[in-house]
């Protein structure tokens, strides 16, 4: 039986769209049978105009079929400002707690129709760095850590940023501020250890650059908690490396410490493991307290005592950004957002 070759024609592209051309809102409007204004209302989530659900679905289906994506720059021109929120990458190593907070914040801003862009840089977040951020013309900038000064804030605002928000221990003139009171973390750890009879207390201070913005106030808070008591405080620099922890554990008998507050749970677990390997009884000979209240600390034996931190929800910060964008002339808001309390477990 002879074979017959049948050529199956390709599915033609929509008549409104030529091959290899970039789809436009006009193409979406033609395919959906609506006006370009309706396309704009639907795809930009405009709440001021009511669009029926069938029409909304028809526009969304047409946009998907054509592969149409709204042009951010054109939308910015129409609105008079961008919808981009710039988040410079922190100049310090971040832990799980901070990462969860940032993820929540990005999701919350996305639900308010902002586009979140993380600016990856290892440079310090100072006024010179603000110039690089300003080139991207964001509508808002969220700056983690310290270093940005009033000149940098003014530069960002002159470049179109309606909101500048800092997340640091100290406010910056002209910027909204979420004030992180890290002294409270060390203070409650110090009181907890003292109340449990510990008098020779070590404080782990990370050797890694960039973390001093948090570790210094935590050490200061612990010292303040023990001022006027019979307790002694010893500063313990520690790199986040097993070898460095082992070296510190080998010196432990000579240090004569009966307690240690580590910068966070990860440093606490690192040192605790090294102390146990060196034969130090925890909590009998040395009590250990971390910070952040990570799940993995509950899986250790003995379970790790820790300072639980209360960070603001991403939804609350996103609402602050949105308020500032809609009212750029409002006075800067200052919020103290870091609550701290000790969670007592077996290690202390």
C-alpha positions, 0 to 999 in steps of 0.5 A: 500500500503506497504511503501518502504524505500529508502536510499539516498546516501550522496554526496561523498567528492571530491576524492582529499580530505579525510574526516576530513582532512585539505584541502591543495593547492594541493587539490585545484590544483587537483580539479581545474585542475591547478598547485599549483603555479597557485593556489598560484598566484590566492589566494595570489593576485599576480599581477606579473603573468597574470592568465586568468579570467576563470582559476582564477574563477575555482581556487576560486570555488575549494577553496570554495568547499573544504573550503581551506584557505591559511596558513598565516605562510607559506605565510610569510615564502615564502615572507620573512615577514608577511602581518600582520599589528598590531594595538594596542587597544588605551589606551584611550576611542575613539569616533565616529570620531576616530572609523570611521578613524580606520574602513576606515584604516582597509578597505584600508589595506585589499585592499592592501592584508594586514591582520589587527589584533587589539591587545586588551590590557589595558596596556600603550603603552610603550617600554615594551608593544612593546615586546608583540607586537613584539612576533606576528612578524607583518610586520607593527605596527600602534601605537595610542597615545603616550608612545612608545619610540625609544627603543620600535621602535628598538625592533619592527624593530629587530623583523621583523617590516618593518614599525612602525607608530605613531599617536600622537602629537610628533614624535618618533625617528625611526618611521614614524609619523602622527602628531596630532596638537590638539593645533590647535583645542583649538586655533581656538575655543578660537579665535572664542569665543573671536571674538564673545565677550566672555571674561570669558571662561571655558574649559572642561577637561575630568576626564577620564584617557588617554584623557589628551594626547588630552585634554592638548594640546587643553587647551594649544592651547586655552590659547595661542589664548587668550594670551595678551587679556583681556579674562580669562580661567577657567579649568573645570574637568568633568567626562562623567556622568550626575551627574557630569555635573549636579554638575558643572551646579549648580556651574555655577552662581558662576563661572561667565563664559559666554562661554565654550569650551568642549573637544569634542561634547559628553562632550559639549552635556552632559554639555549643557543639564545640563546647560539648565536643570539648567535654563542657557540660551544658547547662551545668558548667555553662549556660548558652542563650542564642537569638532568633528562635530558629526551629533547628534550635528546638531540635538540639539536645539540650534544646537551645534557649533563645531570644525571640524577636518580633519583626514587623509584618511585611504587610505593615511595611508595605502599607507604610510604603504605599502611604508614603508614595501617595502622600510624599509630603507627609512627615516621616514616620518613626516606628520601633519594631523589634520586640524581644523576649527570652524563650527558656529551654534546657541549655540555660 
